[in-house]
Structure formats: structure tokens, C-alpha cells
């Protein structure tokens, strides 16, 4: 698949995810926290700072403005 097609598909997926996150911030925050906890368990806390930062960014991005 050519690079331009992949980038177009990725941009479409990102737009859909953003739209979903704005409509359902509670669900997105809950799932992000669950995913962060799961990954943190699997990596045995090795990347806990990075995971916590990513979850915090999700929470910040879904706050109503």
C-alpha cells in the first residue's frame, strides 16, 4: 500500500477517534485508565511514568472546554 494511502487511512481513523472521544469522554477516560493499568502490569511497572503521562494526556484532551 502506498504511503499516501496509509497516511490518508490513518488520518481518517484519527478523526473518527477524536470525534468519538468528544462524544463519550467518560468511556474514553475509563478505557484509557484500564489500558494503562493493563500495560503497566504487563511491563511490571518499567514504563509507569510514560504510561501515566499518556493517560493524563487523554484525560486532559477529553475535558470539556
mmJSON file of the N, C-alpha and C atoms, coordinates in Angstrom:
{"data_MODEL":{"atom_site":{
"group_PDB":["ATOM","ATOM","ATOM","ATOM","ATOM","ATOM","ATOM","ATOM","ATOM","ATOM","ATOM","ATOM","ATOM","ATOM","ATOM","ATOM","ATOM","ATOM","ATOM","ATOM","ATOM","ATOM","ATOM","ATOM","ATOM","ATOM","ATOM","ATOM","ATOM","ATOM","ATOM","ATOM","ATOM","ATOM","ATOM","ATOM","ATOM","ATOM","ATOM","ATOM","ATOM","ATOM","ATOM","ATOM","ATOM","ATOM","ATOM","ATOM","ATOM","ATOM","ATOM","ATOM","ATOM","ATOM","ATOM","ATOM","ATOM","ATOM","ATOM","ATOM","ATOM","ATOM","ATOM","ATOM","ATOM","ATOM","ATOM","ATOM","ATOM","ATOM","ATOM","ATOM","ATOM","ATOM","ATOM","ATOM","ATOM","ATOM","ATOM","ATOM","ATOM","ATOM","ATOM","ATOM","ATOM","ATOM","ATOM","ATOM","ATOM","ATOM","ATOM","ATOM","ATOM","ATOM","ATOM","ATOM","ATOM","ATOM","ATOM","ATOM","ATOM","ATOM","ATOM","ATOM","ATOM","ATOM","ATOM","ATOM","ATOM","ATOM","ATOM","ATOM","ATOM","ATOM","ATOM","ATOM","ATOM","ATOM","ATOM","ATOM","ATOM","ATOM","ATOM","ATOM","ATOM","ATOM","ATOM","ATOM","ATOM","ATOM","ATOM","ATOM","ATOM","ATOM","ATOM","ATOM","ATOM","ATOM","ATOM","ATOM","ATOM","ATOM","ATOM","ATOM","ATOM","ATOM","ATOM","ATOM","ATOM","ATOM","ATOM","ATOM","ATOM","ATOM","ATOM","ATOM","ATOM","ATOM","ATOM","ATOM","ATOM","ATOM","ATOM","ATOM","ATOM","ATOM","ATOM","ATOM","ATOM","ATOM","ATOM","ATOM","ATOM","ATOM","ATOM","ATOM","ATOM","ATOM","ATOM","ATOM","ATOM","ATOM","ATOM","ATOM","ATOM","ATOM","ATOM","ATOM","ATOM","ATOM","ATOM","ATOM","ATOM","ATOM","ATOM"],
"id":[1,2,3,4,5,6,7,8,9,10,11,12,13,14,15,16,17,18,19,20,21,22,23,24,25,26,27,28,29,30,31,32,33,34,35,36,37,38,39,40,41,42,43,44,45,46,47,48,49,50,51,52,53,54,55,56,57,58,59,60,61,62,63,64,65,66,67,68,69,70,71,72,73,74,75,76,77,78,79,80,81,82,83,84,85,86,87,88,89,90,91,92,93,94,95,96,97,98,99,100,101,102,103,104,105,106,107,108,109,110,111,112,113,114,115,116,117,118,119,120,121,122,123,124,125,126,127,128,129,130,131,132,133,134,135,136,137,138,139,140,141,142,143,144,145,146,147,148,149,150,151,152,153,154,155,156,157,158,159,160,161,162,163,164,165,166,167,168,169,170,171,172,173,174,175,176,177,178,179,180,181,182,183,184,185,186,187,188,189,190,191,192,193,194,195],
"type_symbol":["N","C","C","N","C","C","N","C","C","N","C","C","N","C","C","N","C","C","N","C","C","N","C","C","N","C","C","N","C","C","N","C","C","N","C","C","N","C","C","N","C","C","N","C","C","N","C","C","N","C","C","N","C","C","N","C","C","N","C","C","N","C","C","N","C","C","N","C","C","N","C","C","N","C","C","N","C","C","N","C","C","N","C","C","N","C","C","N","C","C","N","C","C","N","C","C","N","C","C","N","C","C","N","C","C","N","C","C","N","C","C","N","C","C","N","C","C","N","C","C","N","C","C","N","C","C","N","C","C","N","C","C","N","C","C","N","C","C","N","C","C","N","C","C","N","C","C","N","C","C","N","C","C","N","C","C","N","C","C","N","C","C","N","C","C","N","C","C","N","C","C","N","C","C","N","C","C","N","C","C","N","C","C","N","C","C","N","C","C","N","C","C","N","C","C"],
"label_atom_id":["N","CA","C","N","CA","C","N","CA","C","N","CA","C","N","CA","C","N","CA","C","N","CA","C","N","CA","C","N","CA","C","N","CA","C","N","CA","C","N","CA","C","N","CA","C","N","CA","C","N","CA","C","N","CA","C","N","CA","C","N","CA","C","N","CA","C","N","CA","C","N","CA","C","N","CA","C","N","CA","C","N","CA","C","N","CA","C","N","CA","C","N","CA","C","N","CA","C","N","CA","C","N","CA","C","N","CA","C","N","CA","C","N","CA","C","N","CA","C","N","CA","C","N","CA","C","N","CA","C","N","CA","C","N","CA","C","N","CA","C","N","CA","C","N","CA","C","N","CA","C","N","CA","C","N","CA","C","N","CA","C","N","CA","C","N","CA","C","N","CA","C","N","CA","C","N","CA","C","N","CA","C","N","CA","C","N","CA","C","N","CA","C","N","CA","C","N","CA","C","N","CA","C","N","CA","C","N","CA","C","N","CA","C","N","CA","C","N","CA","C","N","CA","C","N","CA","C"],
"label_alt_id":[null,null,null,null,null,null,null,null,null,null,null,null,null,null,null,null,null,null,null,null,null,null,null,null,null,null,null,null,null,null,null,null,null,null,null,null,null,null,null,null,null,null,null,null,null,null,null,null,null,null,null,null,null,null,null,null,null,null,null,null,null,null,null,null,null,null,null,null,null,null,null,null,null,null,null,null,null,null,null,null,null,null,null,null,null,null,null,null,null,null,null,null,null,null,null,null,null,null,null,null,null,null,null,null,null,null,null,null,null,null,null,null,null,null,null,null,null,null,null,null,null,null,null,null,null,null,null,null,null,null,null,null,null,null,null,null,null,null,null,null,null,null,null,null,null,null,null,null,null,null,null,null,null,null,null,null,null,null,null,null,null,null,null,null,null,null,null,null,null,null,null,null,null,null,null,null,null,null,null,null,null,null,null,null,null,null,null,null,null,null,null,null,null,null,null],
"label_comp_id":["UNK","UNK","UNK","UNK","UNK","UNK","UNK","UNK","UNK","UNK","UNK","UNK","UNK","UNK","UNK","UNK","UNK","UNK","UNK","UNK","UNK","UNK","UNK","UNK","UNK","UNK","UNK","UNK","UNK","UNK","UNK","UNK","UNK","UNK","UNK","UNK","UNK","UNK","UNK","UNK","UNK","UNK","UNK","UNK","UNK","UNK","UNK","UNK","UNK","UNK","UNK","UNK","UNK","UNK","UNK","UNK","UNK","UNK","UNK","UNK","UNK","UNK","UNK","UNK","UNK","UNK","UNK","UNK","UNK","UNK","UNK","UNK","UNK","UNK","UNK","UNK","UNK","UNK","UNK","UNK","UNK","UNK","UNK","UNK","UNK","UNK","UNK","UNK","UNK","UNK","UNK","UNK","UNK","UNK","UNK","UNK","UNK","UNK","UNK","UNK","UNK","UNK","UNK","UNK","UNK","UNK","UNK","UNK","UNK","UNK","UNK","UNK","UNK","UNK","UNK","UNK","UNK","UNK","UNK","UNK","UNK","UNK","UNK","UNK","UNK","UNK","UNK","UNK","UNK","UNK","UNK","UNK","UNK","UNK","UNK","UNK","UNK","UNK","UNK","UNK","UNK","UNK","UNK","UNK","UNK","UNK","UNK","UNK","UNK","UNK","UNK","UNK","UNK","UNK","UNK","UNK","UNK","UNK","UNK","UNK","UNK","UNK","UNK","UNK","UNK","UNK","UNK","UNK","UNK","UNK","UNK","UNK","UNK","UNK","UNK","UNK","UNK","UNK","UNK","UNK","UNK","UNK","UNK","UNK","UNK","UNK","UNK","UNK","UNK","UNK","UNK","UNK","UNK","UNK","UNK"],
"label_asym_id":["A","A","A","A","A","A","A","A","A","A","A","A","A","A","A","A","A","A","A","A","A","A","A","A","A","A","A","A","A","A","A","A","A","A","A","A","A","A","A","A","A","A","A","A","A","A","A","A","A","A","A","A","A","A","A","A","A","A","A","A","A","A","A","A","A","A","A","A","A","A","A","A","A","A","A","A","A","A","A","A","A","A","A","A","A","A","A","A","A","A","A","A","A","A","A","A","A","A","A","A","A","A","A","A","A","A","A","A","A","A","A","A","A","A","A","A","A","A","A","A","A","A","A","A","A","A","A","A","A","A","A","A","A","A","A","A","A","A","A","A","A","A","A","A","A","A","A","A","A","A","A","A","A","A","A","A","A","A","A","A","A","A","A","A","A","A","A","A","A","A","A","A","A","A","A","A","A","A","A","A","A","A","A","A","A","A","A","A","A","A","A","A","A","A","A"],
"label_entity_id":["1","1","1","1","1","1","1","1","1","1","1","1","1","1","1","1","1","1","1","1","1","1","1","1","1","1","1","1","1","1","1","1","1","1","1","1","1","1","1","1","1","1","1","1","1","1","1","1","1","1","1","1","1","1","1","1","1","1","1","1","1","1","1","1","1","1","1","1","1","1","1","1","1","1","1","1","1","1","1","1","1","1","1","1","1","1","1","1","1","1","1","1","1","1","1","1","1","1","1","1","1","1","1","1","1","1","1","1","1","1","1","1","1","1","1","1","1","1","1","1","1","1","1","1","1","1","1","1","1","1","1","1","1","1","1","1","1","1","1","1","1","1","1","1","1","1","1","1","1","1","1","1","1","1","1","1","1","1","1","1","1","1","1","1","1","1","1","1","1","1","1","1","1","1","1","1","1","1","1","1","1","1","1","1","1","1","1","1","1","1","1","1","1","1","1"],
"label_seq_id":[1,1,1,2,2,2,3,3,3,4,4,4,5,5,5,6,6,6,7,7,7,8,8,8,9,9,9,10,10,10,11,11,11,12,12,12,13,13,13,14,14,14,15,15,15,16,16,16,17,17,17,18,18,18,19,19,19,20,20,20,21,21,21,22,22,22,23,23,23,24,24,24,25,25,25,26,26,26,27,27,27,28,28,28,29,29,29,30,30,30,31,31,31,32,32,32,33,33,33,34,34,34,35,35,35,36,36,36,37,37,37,38,38,38,39,39,39,40,40,40,41,41,41,42,42,42,43,43,43,44,44,44,45,45,45,46,46,46,47,47,47,48,48,48,49,49,49,50,50,50,51,51,51,52,52,52,53,53,53,54,54,54,55,55,55,56,56,56,57,57,57,58,58,58,59,59,59,60,60,60,61,61,61,62,62,62,63,63,63,64,64,64,65,65,65],
"pdbx_PDB_ins_code":[null,null,null,null,null,null,null,null,null,null,null,null,null,null,null,null,null,null,null,null,null,null,null,null,null,null,null,null,null,null,null,null,null,null,null,null,null,null,null,null,null,null,null,null,null,null,null,null,null,null,null,null,null,null,null,null,null,null,null,null,null,null,null,null,null,null,null,null,null,null,null,null,null,null,null,null,null,null,null,null,null,null,null,null,null,null,null,null,null,null,null,null,null,null,null,null,null,null,null,null,null,null,null,null,null,null,null,null,null,null,null,null,null,null,null,null,null,null,null,null,null,null,null,null,null,null,null,null,null,null,null,null,null,null,null,null,null,null,null,null,null,null,null,null,null,null,null,null,null,null,null,null,null,null,null,null,null,null,null,null,null,null,null,null,null,null,null,null,null,null,null,null,null,null,null,null,null,null,null,null,null,null,null,null,null,null,null,null,null,null,null,null,null,null,null],
"Cartn_x":[0.849,0.0,0.893,0.677,1.498,1.37,2.403,2.469,1.32,0.973,-0.093,-1.428,-1.711,-2.955,-2.963,-1.837,-1.746,-1.952,-1.33,-1.483,-2.926,-3.584,-4.979,-5.864,-5.624,-6.397,-6.152,-4.913,-4.572,-5.219,-5.231,-5.863,-7.365,-7.986,-9.414,-9.708,-8.868,-9.044,-8.842,-7.872,-7.624,-8.801,-9.365,-10.518,-11.717,-11.925,-13.029,-12.816,-11.595,-11.302,-11.51,-11.108,-11.295,-12.78,-13.541,-14.985,-15.646,-15.252,-15.791,-15.415,-14.184,-13.716,-14.477,-14.819,-15.569,-17.003,-17.576,-18.947,-19.024,-17.986,-18.002,-16.766,-16.557,-15.326,-15.208,-16.33,-16.262,-15.771,-16.322,-15.912,-14.437,-14.034,-12.646,-11.694,-12.022,-11.171,-11.095,-12.239,-12.272,-11.435,-11.588,-10.835,-9.344,-8.998,-7.583,-6.953,-7.69,-7.175,-7.008,-7.983,-7.887,-6.714,-6.56,-5.465,-4.122,-4.034,-2.792,-2.453,-3.45,-3.232,-2.77,-3.413,-3.062,-1.618,-1.257,0.098,1.116,0.769,1.67,1.913,0.865,1.019,1.922,1.68,2.439,3.914,4.208,5.603,6.21,5.432,5.856,6.355,5.668,5.972,7.178,7.793,9.005,8.759,7.578,7.261,6.132,6.013,4.868,4.797,5.922,5.893,5.346,5.786,5.317,3.831,3.42,2.018,1.139,1.544,0.767,0.656,1.727,1.703,0.739,0.714,-0.193,-1.651,-1.928,-3.293,-3.698,-2.778,-3.071,-3.387,-2.658,-2.916,-4.294,-4.709,-6.053,-7.097,-6.912,-7.855,-7.916,-6.782,-6.729,-7.423,-7.213,-7.783,-9.302,-9.855,-11.295,-12.054,-11.351,-12.033,-12.897,-14.093,-14.919,-14.309,-14.449,-13.851,-14.9],
"Cartn_y":[-1.174,0.0,1.235,2.115,3.322,4.147,4.885,5.681,6.673,7.328,8.329,7.707,6.514,5.835,5.474,5.023,4.679,5.903,7.022,8.252,8.756,8.612,9.024,8.169,6.876,5.978,6.293,6.561,6.897,8.213,9.186,10.472,10.304,9.456,9.182,8.504,7.551,6.86,7.817,8.696,9.669,10.63,11.05,11.944,11.242,9.984,9.226,9.034,8.76,8.585,9.886,10.998,12.294,12.604,12.329,12.571,11.712,10.442,9.536,10.014,10.446,10.903,12.138,13.012,14.219,13.884,12.855,12.453,11.619,10.842,9.906,10.049,11.193,11.389,10.452,10.113,9.23,7.845,7.316,5.991,5.976,7.011,7.1,7.161,7.982,8.084,6.76,6.102,4.82,3.76,3.697,2.71,3.031,4.302,4.687,4.275,4.48,4.086,2.576,1.834,0.368,-0.109,0.486,0.096,0.428,1.584,1.962,0.997,0.602,-0.351,-1.704,-2.148,-3.431,-3.424,-2.386,-2.303,-2.183,-1.436,-1.285,-2.632,-3.442,-4.784,-5.651,-5.628,-6.485,-6.099,-4.818,-4.378,-4.315,-4.738,-4.763,-3.397,-2.342,-1.001,-0.336,-1.002,-0.464,0.885,1.047,2.268,3.045,2.959,3.561,5.077,5.768,7.224,7.593,6.876,7.163,6.823,5.709,5.291,6.288,6.69,7.662,8.986,9.385,10.619,10.528,9.389,9.21,9.222,8.563,8.55,9.96,10.706,12.088,12.941,12.724,13.491,13.166,11.905,11.535,12.254,12.249,12.93,14.43,15.025,16.451,16.732,15.87,16.08,15.913,15.145,14.901,15.808,16.719,17.664,18.603,18.903,19.879,21.276,22.033,23.374,24.433],
"Cartn_z":[0.0,0.0,0.0,-0.912,-0.958,0.325,0.59,1.818,1.915,0.827,0.861,1.247,0.751,1.109,2.588,3.096,4.52,5.396,5.006,5.769,5.735,4.595,4.476,5.379,5.392,6.247,7.716,8.069,9.449,9.871,8.997,9.306,9.511,8.703,8.863,10.185,10.562,11.84,13.007,12.907,13.971,14.108,13.006,13.051,13.689,13.349,13.941,15.436,15.848,17.272,18.037,17.469,18.106,18.27,17.237,17.276,18.354,18.433,19.452,20.848,21.034,22.344,22.804,21.895,22.268,22.654,22.018,22.334,23.605,23.918,25.041,25.924,26.551,27.324,28.525,29.169,30.334,29.937,28.847,28.374,27.976,27.274,26.811,27.997,28.992,30.178,30.929,31.082,31.783,31.047,29.728,28.95,28.925,28.887,28.916,30.244,31.33,32.649,32.736,32.21,32.213,31.367,30.194,29.31,29.943,30.577,31.252,32.374,33.151,34.236,33.684,32.607,31.984,31.479,30.751,30.2,31.329,32.353,33.488,34.177,34.289,34.865,33.992,32.702,31.789,31.726,31.891,31.849,33.249,34.229,35.638,36.115,35.688,36.152,35.515,34.547,33.935,33.244,32.659,31.916,32.582,33.885,34.575,34.382,34.365,34.173,32.801,31.768,30.417,30.275,30.861,30.784,31.512,32.715,33.485,32.728,32.078,31.294,30.12,29.461,28.331,28.8,29.915,30.45,30.868,31.467,31.846,30.618,29.528,28.301,27.728,27.848,27.393,28.234,29.555,30.439,30.126,29.879,29.551,28.215,27.249,25.917,25.914,26.834,26.831,27.788,28.473,29.358,28.519,29.016,28.297,28.376,27.341,27.297,27.384],
"occupancy":[1.0,1.0,1.0,1.0,1.0,1.0,1.0,1.0,1.0,1.0,1.0,1.0,1.0,1.0,1.0,1.0,1.0,1.0,1.0,1.0,1.0,1.0,1.0,1.0,1.0,1.0,1.0,1.0,1.0,1.0,1.0,1.0,1.0,1.0,1.0,1.0,1.0,1.0,1.0,1.0,1.0,1.0,1.0,1.0,1.0,1.0,1.0,1.0,1.0,1.0,1.0,1.0,1.0,1.0,1.0,1.0,1.0,1.0,1.0,1.0,1.0,1.0,1.0,1.0,1.0,1.0,1.0,1.0,1.0,1.0,1.0,1.0,1.0,1.0,1.0,1.0,1.0,1.0,1.0,1.0,1.0,1.0,1.0,1.0,1.0,1.0,1.0,1.0,1.0,1.0,1.0,1.0,1.0,1.0,1.0,1.0,1.0,1.0,1.0,1.0,1.0,1.0,1.0,1.0,1.0,1.0,1.0,1.0,1.0,1.0,1.0,1.0,1.0,1.0,1.0,1.0,1.0,1.0,1.0,1.0,1.0,1.0,1.0,1.0,1.0,1.0,1.0,1.0,1.0,1.0,1.0,1.0,1.0,1.0,1.0,1.0,1.0,1.0,1.0,1.0,1.0,1.0,1.0,1.0,1.0,1.0,1.0,1.0,1.0,1.0,1.0,1.0,1.0,1.0,1.0,1.0,1.0,1.0,1.0,1.0,1.0,1.0,1.0,1.0,1.0,1.0,1.0,1.0,1.0,1.0,1.0,1.0,1.0,1.0,1.0,1.0,1.0,1.0,1.0,1.0,1.0,1.0,1.0,1.0,1.0,1.0,1.0,1.0,1.0,1.0,1.0,1.0,1.0,1.0,1.0],
"B_iso_or_equiv":[0.0,0.0,0.0,0.0,0.0,0.0,0.0,0.0,0.0,0.0,0.0,0.0,0.0,0.0,0.0,0.0,0.0,0.0,0.0,0.0,0.0,0.0,0.0,0.0,0.0,0.0,0.0,0.0,0.0,0.0,0.0,0.0,0.0,0.0,0.0,0.0,0.0,0.0,0.0,0.0,0.0,0.0,0.0,0.0,0.0,0.0,0.0,0.0,0.0,0.0,0.0,0.0,0.0,0.0,0.0,0.0,0.0,0.0,0.0,0.0,0.0,0.0,0.0,0.0,0.0,0.0,0.0,0.0,0.0,0.0,0.0,0.0,0.0,0.0,0.0,0.0,0.0,0.0,0.0,0.0,0.0,0.0,0.0,0.0,0.0,0.0,0.0,0.0,0.0,0.0,0.0,0.0,0.0,0.0,0.0,0.0,0.0,0.0,0.0,0.0,0.0,0.0,0.0,0.0,0.0,0.0,0.0,0.0,0.0,0.0,0.0,0.0,0.0,0.0,0.0,0.0,0.0,0.0,0.0,0.0,0.0,0.0,0.0,0.0,0.0,0.0,0.0,0.0,0.0,0.0,0.0,0.0,0.0,0.0,0.0,0.0,0.0,0.0,0.0,0.0,0.0,0.0,0.0,0.0,0.0,0.0,0.0,0.0,0.0,0.0,0.0,0.0,0.0,0.0,0.0,0.0,0.0,0.0,0.0,0.0,0.0,0.0,0.0,0.0,0.0,0.0,0.0,0.0,0.0,0.0,0.0,0.0,0.0,0.0,0.0,0.0,0.0,0.0,0.0,0.0,0.0,0.0,0.0,0.0,0.0,0.0,0.0,0.0,0.0,0.0,0.0,0.0,0.0,0.0,0.0],
"pdbx_formal_charge":[null,null,null,null,null,null,null,null,null,null,null,null,null,null,null,null,null,null,null,null,null,null,null,null,null,null,null,null,null,null,null,null,null,null,null,null,null,null,null,null,null,null,null,null,null,null,null,null,null,null,null,null,null,null,null,null,null,null,null,null,null,null,null,null,null,null,null,null,null,null,null,null,null,null,null,null,null,null,null,null,null,null,null,null,null,null,null,null,null,null,null,null,null,null,null,null,null,null,null,null,null,null,null,null,null,null,null,null,null,null,null,null,null,null,null,null,null,null,null,null,null,null,null,null,null,null,null,null,null,null,null,null,null,null,null,null,null,null,null,null,null,null,null,null,null,null,null,null,null,null,null,null,null,null,null,null,null,null,null,null,null,null,null,null,null,null,null,null,null,null,null,null,null,null,null,null,null,null,null,null,null,null,null,null,null,null,null,null,null,null,null,null,null,null,null],
"auth_seq_id":[1,1,1,2,2,2,3,3,3,4,4,4,5,5,5,6,6,6,7,7,7,8,8,8,9,9,9,10,10,10,11,11,11,12,12,12,13,13,13,14,14,14,15,15,15,16,16,16,17,17,17,18,18,18,19,19,19,20,20,20,21,21,21,22,22,22,23,23,23,24,24,24,25,25,25,26,26,26,27,27,27,28,28,28,29,29,29,30,30,30,31,31,31,32,32,32,33,33,33,34,34,34,35,35,35,36,36,36,37,37,37,38,38,38,39,39,39,40,40,40,41,41,41,42,42,42,43,43,43,44,44,44,45,45,45,46,46,46,47,47,47,48,48,48,49,49,49,50,50,50,51,51,51,52,52,52,53,53,53,54,54,54,55,55,55,56,56,56,57,57,57,58,58,58,59,59,59,60,60,60,61,61,61,62,62,62,63,63,63,64,64,64,65,65,65],
"auth_comp_id":["UNK","UNK","UNK","UNK","UNK","UNK","UNK","UNK","UNK","UNK","UNK","UNK","UNK","UNK","UNK","UNK","UNK","UNK","UNK","UNK","UNK","UNK","UNK","UNK","UNK","UNK","UNK","UNK","UNK","UNK","UNK","UNK","UNK","UNK","UNK","UNK","UNK","UNK","UNK","UNK","UNK","UNK","UNK","UNK","UNK","UNK","UNK","UNK","UNK","UNK","UNK","UNK","UNK","UNK","UNK","UNK","UNK","UNK","UNK","UNK","UNK","UNK","UNK","UNK","UNK","UNK","UNK","UNK","UNK","UNK","UNK","UNK","UNK","UNK","UNK","UNK","UNK","UNK","UNK","UNK","UNK","UNK","UNK","UNK","UNK","UNK","UNK","UNK","UNK","UNK","UNK","UNK","UNK","UNK","UNK","UNK","UNK","UNK","UNK","UNK","UNK","UNK","UNK","UNK","UNK","UNK","UNK","UNK","UNK","UNK","UNK","UNK","UNK","UNK","UNK","UNK","UNK","UNK","UNK","UNK","UNK","UNK","UNK","UNK","UNK","UNK","UNK","UNK","UNK","UNK","UNK","UNK","UNK","UNK","UNK","UNK","UNK","UNK","UNK","UNK","UNK","UNK","UNK","UNK","UNK","UNK","UNK","UNK","UNK","UNK","UNK","UNK","UNK","UNK","UNK","UNK","UNK","UNK","UNK","UNK","UNK","UNK","UNK","UNK","UNK","UNK","UNK","UNK","UNK","UNK","UNK","UNK","UNK","UNK","UNK","UNK","UNK","UNK","UNK","UNK","UNK","UNK","UNK","UNK","UNK","UNK","UNK","UNK","UNK","UNK","UNK","UNK","UNK","UNK","UNK"],
"auth_asym_id":["A","A","A","A","A","A","A","A","A","A","A","A","A","A","A","A","A","A","A","A","A","A","A","A","A","A","A","A","A","A","A","A","A","A","A","A","A","A","A","A","A","A","A","A","A","A","A","A","A","A","A","A","A","A","A","A","A","A","A","A","A","A","A","A","A","A","A","A","A","A","A","A","A","A","A","A","A","A","A","A","A","A","A","A","A","A","A","A","A","A","A","A","A","A","A","A","A","A","A","A","A","A","A","A","A","A","A","A","A","A","A","A","A","A","A","A","A","A","A","A","A","A","A","A","A","A","A","A","A","A","A","A","A","A","A","A","A","A","A","A","A","A","A","A","A","A","A","A","A","A","A","A","A","A","A","A","A","A","A","A","A","A","A","A","A","A","A","A","A","A","A","A","A","A","A","A","A","A","A","A","A","A","A","A","A","A","A","A","A","A","A","A","A","A","A"],
"auth_atom_id":["N","CA","C","N","CA","C","N","CA","C","N","CA","C","N","CA","C","N","CA","C","N","CA","C","N","CA","C","N","CA","C","N","CA","C","N","CA","C","N","CA","C","N","CA","C","N","CA","C","N","CA","C","N","CA","C","N","CA","C","N","CA","C","N","CA","C","N","CA","C","N","CA","C","N","CA","C","N","CA","C","N","CA","C","N","CA","C","N","CA","C","N","CA","C","N","CA","C","N","CA","C","N","CA","C","N","CA","C","N","CA","C","N","CA","C","N","CA","C","N","CA","C","N","CA","C","N","CA","C","N","CA","C","N","CA","C","N","CA","C","N","CA","C","N","CA","C","N","CA","C","N","CA","C","N","CA","C","N","CA","C","N","CA","C","N","CA","C","N","CA","C","N","CA","C","N","CA","C","N","CA","C","N","CA","C","N","CA","C","N","CA","C","N","CA","C","N","CA","C","N","CA","C","N","CA","C","N","CA","C","N","CA","C","N","CA","C","N","CA","C","N","CA","C","N","CA","C"],
"pdbx_PDB_model_num":[1,1,1,1,1,1,1,1,1,1,1,1,1,1,1,1,1,1,1,1,1,1,1,1,1,1,1,1,1,1,1,1,1,1,1,1,1,1,1,1,1,1,1,1,1,1,1,1,1,1,1,1,1,1,1,1,1,1,1,1,1,1,1,1,1,1,1,1,1,1,1,1,1,1,1,1,1,1,1,1,1,1,1,1,1,1,1,1,1,1,1,1,1,1,1,1,1,1,1,1,1,1,1,1,1,1,1,1,1,1,1,1,1,1,1,1,1,1,1,1,1,1,1,1,1,1,1,1,1,1,1,1,1,1,1,1,1,1,1,1,1,1,1,1,1,1,1,1,1,1,1,1,1,1,1,1,1,1,1,1,1,1,1,1,1,1,1,1,1,1,1,1,1,1,1,1,1,1,1,1,1,1,1,1,1,1,1,1,1,1,1,1,1,1,1]
}}}
